[in-house]
Amino acid sequence: MYWVININFSSGATREIGACLTRIVIRHKSMESRMKTLCSALLDCMVIPLQDKMEEWKKVAHSLDKEHNKEYKKLRQDLKKKFDNQTKLMKKNKKSSSQLSDPKIDQGLLEVTKSVRSLHEVEKSAVRRVLVEERSRYCTFVACLKPVLGEEISMVSELQQLEEVMVKLDKHTE
């Protein structure tokens, strides 16, 4: 009888080891549940929404590109015409050998400068639109990623609790 009582009061008794093993099984089941939730979050919150957005994003990118090319081509042609006209005027002016400044040449240079500025503004505007679209895509991606990260954090919490049980089990089995 003394021997039985002594076992029950000694540290590392079978009951504590069994309790730790039970907690480990419970943690494993909880981790399995978290893993299923993580997989579901990956699919439902990230993969499917991003797949749905891909087609729309391709259309928007194509539209932005098409619109930019159209504007750019038009302004470039306009600039080329003005530049060619300006070059012709300058050649004529050299042939006439007049030293006085021709108002047509000054006006033409002004128009060429305006066209160059306009072309730069169109380029800046196109870059801004692309950057806004890119930022929008990143924001969408982050919104999809947040639930997945939340589930990963929950899994880490489960792992920490499993580590605590493991420390207790080591203590009881020493």
Chimera marker file (.cmm) of the C-alpha trace (Angstrom):
<marker_set name="trace">
<marker id="1" x="0.000" y="0.000" z="0.000" r="1" g="1" b="0" radius="0.5"/>
<marker id="2" x="2.841" y="2.357" z="0.817" r="1" g="1" b="0" radius="0.5"/>
<marker id="3" x="4.336" y="1.685" z="-2.572" r="1" g="1" b="0" radius="0.5"/>
<marker id="4" x="1.070" y="2.649" z="-4.408" r="1" g="1" b="0" radius="0.5"/>
<marker id="5" x="0.726" y="5.850" z="-2.422" r="1" g="1" b="0" radius="0.5"/>
<marker id="6" x="4.339" y="6.730" z="-3.088" r="1" g="1" b="0" radius="0.5"/>
<marker id="7" x="3.832" y="6.354" z="-6.873" r="1" g="1" b="0" radius="0.5"/>
<marker id="8" x="0.758" y="8.585" z="-6.839" r="1" g="1" b="0" radius="0.5"/>
<marker id="9" x="2.637" y="11.381" z="-5.044" r="1" g="1" b="0" radius="0.5"/>
<marker id="10" x="5.867" y="11.149" z="-7.001" r="1" g="1" b="0" radius="0.5"/>
<marker id="11" x="6.563" y="13.590" z="-9.790" r="1" g="1" b="0" radius="0.5"/>
<marker id="12" x="6.317" y="12.269" z="-13.348" r="1" g="1" b="0" radius="0.5"/>
<marker id="13" x="3.456" y="9.958" z="-12.598" r="1" g="1" b="0" radius="0.5"/>
<marker id="14" x="1.677" y="8.274" z="-15.453" r="1" g="1" b="0" radius="0.5"/>
<marker id="15" x="-1.357" y="10.491" z="-14.974" r="1" g="1" b="0" radius="0.5"/>
<marker id="16" x="0.598" y="13.702" z="-15.779" r="1" g="1" b="0" radius="0.5"/>
<marker id="17" x="2.286" y="12.053" z="-18.766" r="1" g="1" b="0" radius="0.5"/>
<marker id="18" x="-1.123" y="10.877" z="-20.020" r="1" g="1" b="0" radius="0.5"/>
<marker id="19" x="-2.536" y="14.363" z="-19.553" r="1" g="1" b="0" radius="0.5"/>
<marker id="20" x="0.350" y="15.847" z="-21.581" r="1" g="1" b="0" radius="0.5"/>
<marker id="21" x="-0.116" y="13.271" z="-24.321" r="1" g="1" b="0" radius="0.5"/>
<marker id="22" x="-3.836" y="14.069" z="-24.381" r="1" g="1" b="0" radius="0.5"/>
<marker id="23" x="-3.033" y="17.780" z="-24.712" r="1" g="1" b="0" radius="0.5"/>
<marker id="24" x="-0.661" y="17.003" z="-27.572" r="1" g="1" b="0" radius="0.5"/>
<marker id="25" x="-3.424" y="15.103" z="-29.373" r="1" g="1" b="0" radius="0.5"/>
<marker id="26" x="-5.813" y="17.996" z="-28.780" r="1" g="1" b="0" radius="0.5"/>
<marker id="27" x="-3.208" y="20.485" z="-30.110" r="1" g="1" b="0" radius="0.5"/>
<marker id="28" x="-2.651" y="18.276" z="-33.164" r="1" g="1" b="0" radius="0.5"/>
<marker id="29" x="-6.382" y="18.225" z="-33.862" r="1" g="1" b="0" radius="0.5"/>
<marker id="30" x="-6.503" y="21.979" z="-33.392" r="1" g="1" b="0" radius="0.5"/>
<marker id="31" x="-3.532" y="22.420" z="-35.739" r="1" g="1" b="0" radius="0.5"/>
<marker id="32" x="-5.236" y="20.170" z="-38.290" r="1" g="1" b="0" radius="0.5"/>
<marker id="33" x="-8.307" y="22.383" z="-38.065" r="1" g="1" b="0" radius="0.5"/>
<marker id="34" x="-6.157" y="25.511" z="-38.448" r="1" g="1" b="0" radius="0.5"/>
<marker id="35" x="-4.393" y="23.960" z="-41.441" r="1" g="1" b="0" radius="0.5"/>
<marker id="36" x="-7.730" y="23.249" z="-43.106" r="1" g="1" b="0" radius="0.5"/>
<marker id="37" x="-8.826" y="26.812" z="-42.386" r="1" g="1" b="0" radius="0.5"/>
<marker id="38" x="-5.541" y="28.113" z="-43.818" r="1" g="1" b="0" radius="0.5"/>
<marker id="39" x="-5.974" y="26.065" z="-46.993" r="1" g="1" b="0" radius="0.5"/>
<marker id="40" x="-9.543" y="27.273" z="-47.321" r="1" g="1" b="0" radius="0.5"/>
<marker id="41" x="-8.431" y="30.897" z="-46.768" r="1" g="1" b="0" radius="0.5"/>
<marker id="42" x="-5.751" y="30.500" z="-49.436" r="1" g="1" b="0" radius="0.5"/>
<marker id="43" x="-8.307" y="29.252" z="-51.905" r="1" g="1" b="0" radius="0.5"/>
<marker id="44" x="-11.316" y="31.405" z="-50.979" r="1" g="1" b="0" radius="0.5"/>
<marker id="45" x="-9.582" y="34.660" z="-50.038" r="1" g="1" b="0" radius="0.5"/>
<marker id="46" x="-6.628" y="34.656" z="-52.386" r="1" g="1" b="0" radius="0.5"/>
<marker id="47" x="-6.593" y="32.244" z="-55.319" r="1" g="1" b="0" radius="0.5"/>
<marker id="48" x="-10.184" y="32.575" z="-56.514" r="1" g="1" b="0" radius="0.5"/>
<marker id="49" x="-10.482" y="36.376" z="-56.095" r="1" g="1" b="0" radius="0.5"/>
<marker id="50" x="-7.134" y="36.954" z="-57.819" r="1" g="1" b="0" radius="0.5"/>
<marker id="51" x="-8.051" y="34.605" z="-60.666" r="1" g="1" b="0" radius="0.5"/>
<marker id="52" x="-11.285" y="36.549" z="-61.110" r="1" g="1" b="0" radius="0.5"/>
<marker id="53" x="-9.343" y="39.816" z="-61.230" r="1" g="1" b="0" radius="0.5"/>
<marker id="54" x="-6.745" y="38.592" z="-63.758" r="1" g="1" b="0" radius="0.5"/>
<marker id="55" x="-9.021" y="38.944" z="-66.791" r="1" g="1" b="0" radius="0.5"/>
<marker id="56" x="-10.158" y="42.398" z="-65.723" r="1" g="1" b="0" radius="0.5"/>
<marker id="57" x="-6.553" y="43.472" z="-65.077" r="1" g="1" b="0" radius="0.5"/>
<marker id="58" x="-5.493" y="42.275" z="-68.524" r="1" g="1" b="0" radius="0.5"/>
<marker id="59" x="-8.303" y="44.285" z="-70.123" r="1" g="1" b="0" radius="0.5"/>
<marker id="60" x="-7.413" y="47.416" z="-68.151" r="1" g="1" b="0" radius="0.5"/>
<marker id="61" x="-3.719" y="47.072" z="-69.038" r="1" g="1" b="0" radius="0.5"/>
<marker id="62" x="-4.563" y="46.589" z="-72.703" r="1" g="1" b="0" radius="0.5"/>
<marker id="63" x="-6.912" y="49.589" z="-72.618" r="1" g="1" b="0" radius="0.5"/>
<marker id="64" x="-4.313" y="51.818" z="-70.937" r="1" g="1" b="0" radius="0.5"/>
<marker id="65" x="-1.686" y="50.726" z="-73.434" r="1" g="1" b="0" radius="0.5"/>
<marker id="66" x="-3.969" y="51.232" z="-76.432" r="1" g="1" b="0" radius="0.5"/>
<marker id="67" x="-5.089" y="54.673" z="-75.256" r="1" g="1" b="0" radius="0.5"/>
<marker id="68" x="-1.518" y="55.755" z="-74.594" r="1" g="1" b="0" radius="0.5"/>
<marker id="69" x="-0.263" y="54.534" z="-77.961" r="1" g="1" b="0" radius="0.5"/>
<marker id="70" x="-3.054" y="56.389" z="-79.738" r="1" g="1" b="0" radius="0.5"/>
<marker id="71" x="-2.321" y="59.684" z="-77.949" r="1" g="1" b="0" radius="0.5"/>
<marker id="72" x="1.430" y="59.267" z="-78.266" r="1" g="1" b="0" radius="0.5"/>
<marker id="73" x="1.325" y="58.472" z="-81.987" r="1" g="1" b="0" radius="0.5"/>
<marker id="74" x="-0.919" y="61.483" z="-82.709" r="1" g="1" b="0" radius="0.5"/>
<marker id="75" x="1.255" y="63.911" z="-80.774" r="1" g="1" b="0" radius="0.5"/>
<marker id="76" x="4.432" y="62.503" z="-82.271" r="1" g="1" b="0" radius="0.5"/>
<marker id="77" x="3.127" y="62.949" z="-85.801" r="1" g="1" b="0" radius="0.5"/>
<marker id="78" x="2.072" y="66.493" z="-84.970" r="1" g="1" b="0" radius="0.5"/>
<marker id="79" x="5.508" y="67.219" z="-83.495" r="1" g="1" b="0" radius="0.5"/>
<marker id="80" x="7.251" y="65.725" z="-86.537" r="1" g="1" b="0" radius="0.5"/>
<marker id="81" x="5.184" y="67.909" z="-88.914" r="1" g="1" b="0" radius="0.5"/>
<marker id="82" x="5.942" y="71.057" z="-86.940" r="1" g="1" b="0" radius="0.5"/>
<marker id="83" x="9.612" y="70.179" z="-86.701" r="1" g="1" b="0" radius="0.5"/>
<marker id="84" x="9.849" y="69.498" z="-90.448" r="1" g="1" b="0" radius="0.5"/>
<marker id="85" x="8.094" y="72.789" z="-91.230" r="1" g="1" b="0" radius="0.5"/>
<marker id="86" x="10.438" y="74.599" z="-88.869" r="1" g="1" b="0" radius="0.5"/>
<marker id="87" x="13.473" y="73.011" z="-90.516" r="1" g="1" b="0" radius="0.5"/>
<marker id="88" x="12.249" y="74.099" z="-93.971" r="1" g="1" b="0" radius="0.5"/>
<marker id="89" x="11.690" y="77.675" z="-92.760" r="1" g="1" b="0" radius="0.5"/>
<marker id="90" x="15.171" y="77.810" z="-91.266" r="1" g="1" b="0" radius="0.5"/>
<marker id="91" x="16.735" y="76.549" z="-94.527" r="1" g="1" b="0" radius="0.5"/>
<marker id="92" x="14.821" y="79.170" z="-96.522" r="1" g="1" b="0" radius="0.5"/>
<marker id="93" x="15.913" y="81.851" z="-94.122" r="1" g="1" b="0" radius="0.5"/>
<marker id="94" x="19.575" y="80.819" z="-94.493" r="1" g="1" b="0" radius="0.5"/>
<marker id="95" x="19.309" y="80.904" z="-98.290" r="1" g="1" b="0" radius="0.5"/>
<marker id="96" x="17.850" y="84.378" z="-98.253" r="1" g="1" b="0" radius="0.5"/>
<marker id="97" x="20.827" y="85.342" z="-96.087" r="1" g="1" b="0" radius="0.5"/>
<marker id="98" x="18.910" y="87.872" z="-94.077" r="1" g="1" b="0" radius="0.5"/>
<marker id="99" x="20.371" y="88.455" z="-90.658" r="1" g="1" b="0" radius="0.5"/>
<marker id="100" x="17.081" y="89.620" z="-89.190" r="1" g="1" b="0" radius="0.5"/>
<marker id="101" x="15.033" y="87.242" z="-87.127" r="1" g="1" b="0" radius="0.5"/>
<marker id="102" x="11.973" y="86.014" z="-88.951" r="1" g="1" b="0" radius="0.5"/>
<marker id="103" x="8.771" y="86.060" z="-86.828" r="1" g="1" b="0" radius="0.5"/>
<marker id="104" x="7.621" y="82.871" z="-88.574" r="1" g="1" b="0" radius="0.5"/>
<marker id="105" x="10.721" y="81.042" z="-87.350" r="1" g="1" b="0" radius="0.5"/>
<marker id="106" x="10.212" y="82.308" z="-83.804" r="1" g="1" b="0" radius="0.5"/>
<marker id="107" x="6.544" y="81.292" z="-83.916" r="1" g="1" b="0" radius="0.5"/>
<marker id="108" x="7.490" y="77.875" z="-85.310" r="1" g="1" b="0" radius="0.5"/>
<marker id="109" x="10.049" y="77.285" z="-82.573" r="1" g="1" b="0" radius="0.5"/>
<marker id="110" x="7.434" y="78.193" z="-80.015" r="1" g="1" b="0" radius="0.5"/>
<marker id="111" x="4.993" y="75.689" z="-81.527" r="1" g="1" b="0" radius="0.5"/>
<marker id="112" x="7.637" y="72.939" z="-81.572" r="1" g="1" b="0" radius="0.5"/>
<marker id="113" x="8.434" y="73.647" z="-77.920" r="1" g="1" b="0" radius="0.5"/>
<marker id="114" x="4.731" y="73.509" z="-77.038" r="1" g="1" b="0" radius="0.5"/>
<marker id="115" x="4.380" y="70.196" z="-78.849" r="1" g="1" b="0" radius="0.5"/>
<marker id="116" x="7.364" y="68.739" z="-76.983" r="1" g="1" b="0" radius="0.5"/>
<marker id="117" x="5.874" y="69.874" z="-73.667" r="1" g="1" b="0" radius="0.5"/>
<marker id="118" x="2.521" y="68.420" z="-74.623" r="1" g="1" b="0" radius="0.5"/>
<marker id="119" x="4.186" y="65.116" z="-75.476" r="1" g="1" b="0" radius="0.5"/>
<marker id="120" x="5.954" y="65.108" z="-72.105" r="1" g="1" b="0" radius="0.5"/>
<marker id="121" x="2.692" y="65.823" z="-70.300" r="1" g="1" b="0" radius="0.5"/>
<marker id="122" x="0.956" y="62.961" z="-72.101" r="1" g="1" b="0" radius="0.5"/>
<marker id="123" x="3.813" y="60.643" z="-71.087" r="1" g="1" b="0" radius="0.5"/>
<marker id="124" x="3.630" y="61.793" z="-67.459" r="1" g="1" b="0" radius="0.5"/>
<marker id="125" x="-0.119" y="61.299" z="-67.430" r="1" g="1" b="0" radius="0.5"/>
<marker id="126" x="0.208" y="57.792" z="-68.869" r="1" g="1" b="0" radius="0.5"/>
<marker id="127" x="2.810" y="56.869" z="-66.270" r="1" g="1" b="0" radius="0.5"/>
<marker id="128" x="0.563" y="58.224" z="-63.494" r="1" g="1" b="0" radius="0.5"/>
<marker id="129" x="-2.381" y="56.149" z="-64.721" r="1" g="1" b="0" radius="0.5"/>
<marker id="130" x="-0.212" y="53.032" z="-64.803" r="1" g="1" b="0" radius="0.5"/>
<marker id="131" x="1.107" y="53.719" z="-61.300" r="1" g="1" b="0" radius="0.5"/>
<marker id="132" x="-2.425" y="54.203" z="-59.947" r="1" g="1" b="0" radius="0.5"/>
<marker id="133" x="-3.494" y="50.929" z="-61.552" r="1" g="1" b="0" radius="0.5"/>
<marker id="134" x="-0.445" y="49.152" z="-60.150" r="1" g="1" b="0" radius="0.5"/>
<marker id="135" x="-1.100" y="50.516" z="-56.657" r="1" g="1" b="0" radius="0.5"/>
<marker id="136" x="-4.708" y="49.397" z="-56.918" r="1" g="1" b="0" radius="0.5"/>
<marker id="137" x="-3.553" y="45.884" z="-57.797" r="1" g="1" b="0" radius="0.5"/>
<marker id="138" x="-1.147" y="45.784" z="-54.878" r="1" g="1" b="0" radius="0.5"/>
<marker id="139" x="-3.904" y="46.940" z="-52.520" r="1" g="1" b="0" radius="0.5"/>
<marker id="140" x="-6.184" y="44.199" z="-53.821" r="1" g="1" b="0" radius="0.5"/>
<marker id="141" x="-3.430" y="41.636" z="-53.322" r="1" g="1" b="0" radius="0.5"/>
<marker id="142" x="-2.788" y="42.837" z="-49.758" r="1" g="1" b="0" radius="0.5"/>
<marker id="143" x="-6.516" y="42.671" z="-48.963" r="1" g="1" b="0" radius="0.5"/>
<marker id="144" x="-6.532" y="39.069" z="-50.197" r="1" g="1" b="0" radius="0.5"/>
<marker id="145" x="-3.376" y="38.244" z="-48.255" r="1" g="1" b="0" radius="0.5"/>
<marker id="146" x="-4.547" y="39.538" z="-44.849" r="1" g="1" b="0" radius="0.5"/>
<marker id="147" x="-6.897" y="36.628" z="-44.005" r="1" g="1" b="0" radius="0.5"/>
<marker id="148" x="-4.207" y="34.132" z="-44.999" r="1" g="1" b="0" radius="0.5"/>
<marker id="149" x="-1.657" y="35.841" z="-42.771" r="1" g="1" b="0" radius="0.5"/>
<marker id="150" x="-4.184" y="35.835" z="-39.925" r="1" g="1" b="0" radius="0.5"/>
<marker id="151" x="-4.538" y="32.078" z="-40.250" r="1" g="1" b="0" radius="0.5"/>
<marker id="152" x="-0.776" y="31.636" z="-40.348" r="1" g="1" b="0" radius="0.5"/>
<marker id="153" x="-0.458" y="33.659" z="-37.133" r="1" g="1" b="0" radius="0.5"/>
<marker id="154" x="-3.103" y="31.446" z="-35.518" r="1" g="1" b="0" radius="0.5"/>
<marker id="155" x="-1.106" y="28.375" z="-36.545" r="1" g="1" b="0" radius="0.5"/>
<marker id="156" x="2.006" y="29.816" z="-34.931" r="1" g="1" b="0" radius="0.5"/>
<marker id="157" x="0.001" y="30.336" z="-31.754" r="1" g="1" b="0" radius="0.5"/>
<marker id="158" x="-1.036" y="26.680" z="-31.839" r="1" g="1" b="0" radius="0.5"/>
<marker id="159" x="2.587" y="25.657" z="-32.311" r="1" g="1" b="0" radius="0.5"/>
<marker id="160" x="3.613" y="27.739" z="-29.294" r="1" g="1" b="0" radius="0.5"/>
<marker id="161" x="0.993" y="26.001" z="-27.175" r="1" g="1" b="0" radius="0.5"/>
<marker id="162" x="2.240" y="22.640" z="-28.444" r="1" g="1" b="0" radius="0.5"/>
<marker id="163" x="5.762" y="23.662" z="-27.443" r="1" g="1" b="0" radius="0.5"/>
<marker id="164" x="4.548" y="24.448" z="-23.912" r="1" g="1" b="0" radius="0.5"/>
<marker id="165" x="2.951" y="21.013" z="-23.624" r="1" g="1" b="0" radius="0.5"/>
<marker id="166" x="6.162" y="19.440" z="-24.932" r="1" g="1" b="0" radius="0.5"/>
<marker id="167" x="8.197" y="21.199" z="-22.199" r="1" g="1" b="0" radius="0.5"/>
<marker id="168" x="5.798" y="19.861" z="-19.553" r="1" g="1" b="0" radius="0.5"/>
<marker id="169" x="6.016" y="16.371" z="-21.054" r="1" g="1" b="0" radius="0.5"/>
<marker id="170" x="9.825" y="16.520" z="-20.972" r="1" g="1" b="0" radius="0.5"/>
<marker id="171" x="9.665" y="17.644" z="-17.337" r="1" g="1" b="0" radius="0.5"/>
<marker id="172" x="7.370" y="14.765" z="-16.376" r="1" g="1" b="0" radius="0.5"/>
<marker id="173" x="9.360" y="12.118" z="-18.203" r="1" g="1" b="0" radius="0.5"/>
<marker id="174" x="12.811" y="13.080" z="-16.815" r="1" g="1" b="0" radius="0.5"/>
<link id1="1" id2="2" r="1" g="1" b="0" radius="0.2"/>
<link id1="2" id2="3" r="1" g="1" b="0" radius="0.2"/>
<link id1="3" id2="4" r="1" g="1" b="0" radius="0.2"/>
<link id1="4" id2="5" r="1" g="1" b="0" radius="0.2"/>
<link id1="5" id2="6" r="1" g="1" b="0" radius="0.2"/>
<link id1="6" id2="7" r="1" g="1" b="0" radius="0.2"/>
<link id1="7" id2="8" r="1" g="1" b="0" radius="0.2"/>
<link id1="8" id2="9" r="1" g="1" b="0" radius="0.2"/>
<link id1="9" id2="10" r="1" g="1" b="0" radius="0.2"/>
<link id1="10" id2="11" r="1" g="1" b="0" radius="0.2"/>
<link id1="11" id2="12" r="1" g="1" b="0" radius="0.2"/>
<link id1="12" id2="13" r="1" g="1" b="0" radius="0.2"/>
<link id1="13" id2="14" r="1" g="1" b="0" radius="0.2"/>
<link id1="14" id2="15" r="1" g="1" b="0" radius="0.2"/>
<link id1="15" id2="16" r="1" g="1" b="0" radius="0.2"/>
<link id1="16" id2="17" r="1" g="1" b="0" radius="0.2"/>
<link id1="17" id2="18" r="1" g="1" b="0" radius="0.2"/>
<link id1="18" id2="19" r="1" g="1" b="0" radius="0.2"/>
<link id1="19" id2="20" r="1" g="1" b="0" radius="0.2"/>
<link id1="20" id2="21" r="1" g="1" b="0" radius="0.2"/>
<link id1="21" id2="22" r="1" g="1" b="0" radius="0.2"/>
<link id1="22" id2="23" r="1" g="1" b="0" radius="0.2"/>
<link id1="23" id2="24" r="1" g="1" b="0" radius="0.2"/>
<link id1="24" id2="25" r="1" g="1" b="0" radius="0.2"/>
<link id1="25" id2="26" r="1" g="1" b="0" radius="0.2"/>
<link id1="26" id2="27" r="1" g="1" b="0" radius="0.2"/>
<link id1="27" id2="28" r="1" g="1" b="0" radius="0.2"/>
<link id1="28" id2="29" r="1" g="1" b="0" radius="0.2"/>
<link id1="29" id2="30" r="1" g="1" b="0" radius="0.2"/>
<link id1="30" id2="31" r="1" g="1" b="0" radius="0.2"/>
<link id1="31" id2="32" r="1" g="1" b="0" radius="0.2"/>
<link id1="32" id2="33" r="1" g="1" b="0" radius="0.2"/>
<link id1="33" id2="34" r="1" g="1" b="0" radius="0.2"/>
<link id1="34" id2="35" r="1" g="1" b="0" radius="0.2"/>
<link id1="35" id2="36" r="1" g="1" b="0" radius="0.2"/>
<link id1="36" id2="37" r="1" g="1" b="0" radius="0.2"/>
<link id1="37" id2="38" r="1" g="1" b="0" radius="0.2"/>
<link id1="38" id2="39" r="1" g="1" b="0" radius="0.2"/>
<link id1="39" id2="40" r="1" g="1" b="0" radius="0.2"/>
<link id1="40" id2="41" r="1" g="1" b="0" radius="0.2"/>
<link id1="41" id2="42" r="1" g="1" b="0" radius="0.2"/>
<link id1="42" id2="43" r="1" g="1" b="0" radius="0.2"/>
<link id1="43" id2="44" r="1" g="1" b="0" radius="0.2"/>
<link id1="44" id2="45" r="1" g="1" b="0" radius="0.2"/>
<link id1="45" id2="46" r="1" g="1" b="0" radius="0.2"/>
<link id1="46" id2="47" r="1" g="1" b="0" radius="0.2"/>
<link id1="47" id2="48" r="1" g="1" b="0" radius="0.2"/>
<link id1="48" id2="49" r="1" g="1" b="0" radius="0.2"/>
<link id1="49" id2="50" r="1" g="1" b="0" radius="0.2"/>
<link id1="50" id2="51" r="1" g="1" b="0" radius="0.2"/>
<link id1="51" id2="52" r="1" g="1" b="0" radius="0.2"/>
<link id1="52" id2="53" r="1" g="1" b="0" radius="0.2"/>
<link id1="53" id2="54" r="1" g="1" b="0" radius="0.2"/>
<link id1="54" id2="55" r="1" g="1" b="0" radius="0.2"/>
<link id1="55" id2="56" r="1" g="1" b="0" radius="0.2"/>
<link id1="56" id2="57" r="1" g="1" b="0" radius="0.2"/>
<link id1="57" id2="58" r="1" g="1" b="0" radius="0.2"/>
<link id1="58" id2="59" r="1" g="1" b="0" radius="0.2"/>
<link id1="59" id2="60" r="1" g="1" b="0" radius="0.2"/>
<link id1="60" id2="61" r="1" g="1" b="0" radius="0.2"/>
<link id1="61" id2="62" r="1" g="1" b="0" radius="0.2"/>
<link id1="62" id2="63" r="1" g="1" b="0" radius="0.2"/>
<link id1="63" id2="64" r="1" g="1" b="0" radius="0.2"/>
<link id1="64" id2="65" r="1" g="1" b="0" radius="0.2"/>
<link id1="65" id2="66" r="1" g="1" b="0" radius="0.2"/>
<link id1="66" id2="67" r="1" g="1" b="0" radius="0.2"/>
<link id1="67" id2="68" r="1" g="1" b="0" radius="0.2"/>
<link id1="68" id2="69" r="1" g="1" b="0" radius="0.2"/>
<link id1="69" id2="70" r="1" g="1" b="0" radius="0.2"/>
<link id1="70" id2="71" r="1" g="1" b="0" radius="0.2"/>
<link id1="71" id2="72" r="1" g="1" b="0" radius="0.2"/>
<link id1="72" id2="73" r="1" g="1" b="0" radius="0.2"/>
<link id1="73" id2="74" r="1" g="1" b="0" radius="0.2"/>
<link id1="74" id2="75" r="1" g="1" b="0" radius="0.2"/>
<link id1="75" id2="76" r="1" g="1" b="0" radius="0.2"/>
<link id1="76" id2="77" r="1" g="1" b="0" radius="0.2"/>
<link id1="77" id2="78" r="1" g="1" b="0" radius="0.2"/>
<link id1="78" id2="79" r="1" g="1" b="0" radius="0.2"/>
<link id1="79" id2="80" r="1" g="1" b="0" radius="0.2"/>
<link id1="80" id2="81" r="1" g="1" b="0" radius="0.2"/>
<link id1="81" id2="82" r="1" g="1" b="0" radius="0.2"/>
<link id1="82" id2="83" r="1" g="1" b="0" radius="0.2"/>
<link id1="83" id2="84" r="1" g="1" b="0" radius="0.2"/>
<link id1="84" id2="85" r="1" g="1" b="0" radius="0.2"/>
<link id1="85" id2="86" r="1" g="1" b="0" radius="0.2"/>
<link id1="86" id2="87" r="1" g="1" b="0" radius="0.2"/>
<link id1="87" id2="88" r="1" g="1" b="0" radius="0.2"/>
<link id1="88" id2="89" r="1" g="1" b="0" radius="0.2"/>
<link id1="89" id2="90" r="1" g="1" b="0" radius="0.2"/>
<link id1="90" id2="91" r="1" g="1" b="0" radius="0.2"/>
<link id1="91" id2="92" r="1" g="1" b="0" radius="0.2"/>
<link id1="92" id2="93" r="1" g="1" b="0" radius="0.2"/>
<link id1="93" id2="94" r="1" g="1" b="0" radius="0.2"/>
<link id1="94" id2="95" r="1" g="1" b="0" radius="0.2"/>
<link id1="95" id2="96" r="1" g="1" b="0" radius="0.2"/>
<link id1="96" id2="97" r="1" g="1" b="0" radius="0.2"/>
<link id1="97" id2="98" r="1" g="1" b="0" radius="0.2"/>
<link id1="98" id2="99" r="1" g="1" b="0" radius="0.2"/>
<link id1="99" id2="100" r="1" g="1" b="0" radius="0.2"/>
<link id1="100" id2="101" r="1" g="1" b="0" radius="0.2"/>
<link id1="101" id2="102" r="1" g="1" b="0" radius="0.2"/>
<link id1="102" id2="103" r="1" g="1" b="0" radius="0.2"/>
<link id1="103" id2="104" r="1" g="1" b="0" radius="0.2"/>
<link id1="104" id2="105" r="1" g="1" b="0" radius="0.2"/>
<link id1="105" id2="106" r="1" g="1" b="0" radius="0.2"/>
<link id1="106" id2="107" r="1" g="1" b="0" radius="0.2"/>
<link id1="107" id2="108" r="1" g="1" b="0" radius="0.2"/>
<link id1="108" id2="109" r="1" g="1" b="0" radius="0.2"/>
<link id1="109" id2="110" r="1" g="1" b="0" radius="0.2"/>
<link id1="110" id2="111" r="1" g="1" b="0" radius="0.2"/>
<link id1="111" id2="112" r="1" g="1" b="0" radius="0.2"/>
<link id1="112" id2="113" r="1" g="1" b="0" radius="0.2"/>
<link id1="113" id2="114" r="1" g="1" b="0" radius="0.2"/>
<link id1="114" id2="115" r="1" g="1" b="0" radius="0.2"/>
<link id1="115" id2="116" r="1" g="1" b="0" radius="0.2"/>
<link id1="116" id2="117" r="1" g="1" b="0" radius="0.2"/>
<link id1="117" id2="118" r="1" g="1" b="0" radius="0.2"/>
<link id1="118" id2="119" r="1" g="1" b="0" radius="0.2"/>
<link id1="119" id2="120" r="1" g="1" b="0" radius="0.2"/>
<link id1="120" id2="121" r="1" g="1" b="0" radius="0.2"/>
<link id1="121" id2="122" r="1" g="1" b="0" radius="0.2"/>
<link id1="122" id2="123" r="1" g="1" b="0" radius="0.2"/>
<link id1="123" id2="124" r="1" g="1" b="0" radius="0.2"/>
<link id1="124" id2="125" r="1" g="1" b="0" radius="0.2"/>
<link id1="125" id2="126" r="1" g="1" b="0" radius="0.2"/>
<link id1="126" id2="127" r="1" g="1" b="0" radius="0.2"/>
<link id1="127" id2="128" r="1" g="1" b="0" radius="0.2"/>
<link id1="128" id2="129" r="1" g="1" b="0" radius="0.2"/>
<link id1="129" id2="130" r="1" g="1" b="0" radius="0.2"/>
<link id1="130" id2="131" r="1" g="1" b="0" radius="0.2"/>
<link id1="131" id2="132" r="1" g="1" b="0" radius="0.2"/>
<link id1="132" id2="133" r="1" g="1" b="0" radius="0.2"/>
<link id1="133" id2="134" r="1" g="1" b="0" radius="0.2"/>
<link id1="134" id2="135" r="1" g="1" b="0" radius="0.2"/>
<link id1="135" id2="136" r="1" g="1" b="0" radius="0.2"/>
<link id1="136" id2="137" r="1" g="1" b="0" radius="0.2"/>
<link id1="137" id2="138" r="1" g="1" b="0" radius="0.2"/>
<link id1="138" id2="139" r="1" g="1" b="0" radius="0.2"/>
<link id1="139" id2="140" r="1" g="1" b="0" radius="0.2"/>
<link id1="140" id2="141" r="1" g="1" b="0" radius="0.2"/>
<link id1="141" id2="142" r="1" g="1" b="0" radius="0.2"/>
<link id1="142" id2="143" r="1" g="1" b="0" radius="0.2"/>
<link id1="143" id2="144" r="1" g="1" b="0" radius="0.2"/>
<link id1="144" id2="145" r="1" g="1" b="0" radius="0.2"/>
<link id1="145" id2="146" r="1" g="1" b="0" radius="0.2"/>
<link id1="146" id2="147" r="1" g="1" b="0" radius="0.2"/>
<link id1="147" id2="148" r="1" g="1" b="0" radius="0.2"/>
<link id1="148" id2="149" r="1" g="1" b="0" radius="0.2"/>
<link id1="149" id2="150" r="1" g="1" b="0" radius="0.2"/>
<link id1="150" id2="151" r="1" g="1" b="0" radius="0.2"/>
<link id1="151" id2="152" r="1" g="1" b="0" radius="0.2"/>
<link id1="152" id2="153" r="1" g="1" b="0" radius="0.2"/>
<link id1="153" id2="154" r="1" g="1" b="0" radius="0.2"/>
<link id1="154" id2="155" r="1" g="1" b="0" radius="0.2"/>
<link id1="155" id2="156" r="1" g="1" b="0" radius="0.2"/>
<link id1="156" id2="157" r="1" g="1" b="0" radius="0.2"/>
<link id1="157" id2="158" r="1" g="1" b="0" radius="0.2"/>
<link id1="158" id2="159" r="1" g="1" b="0" radius="0.2"/>
<link id1="159" id2="160" r="1" g="1" b="0" radius="0.2"/>
<link id1="160" id2="161" r="1" g="1" b="0" radius="0.2"/>
<link id1="161" id2="162" r="1" g="1" b="0" radius="0.2"/>
<link id1="162" id2="163" r="1" g="1" b="0" radius="0.2"/>
<link id1="163" id2="164" r="1" g="1" b="0" radius="0.2"/>
<link id1="164" id2="165" r="1" g="1" b="0" radius="0.2"/>
<link id1="165" id2="166" r="1" g="1" b="0" radius="0.2"/>
<link id1="166" id2="167" r="1" g="1" b="0" radius="0.2"/>
<link id1="167" id2="168" r="1" g="1" b="0" radius="0.2"/>
<link id1="168" id2="169" r="1" g="1" b="0" radius="0.2"/>
<link id1="169" id2="170" r="1" g="1" b="0" radius="0.2"/>
<link id1="170" id2="171" r="1" g="1" b="0" radius="0.2"/>
<link id1="171" id2="172" r="1" g="1" b="0" radius="0.2"/>
<link id1="172" id2="173" r="1" g="1" b="0" radius="0.2"/>
<link id1="173" id2="174" r="1" g="1" b="0" radius="0.2"/>
</marker_set>
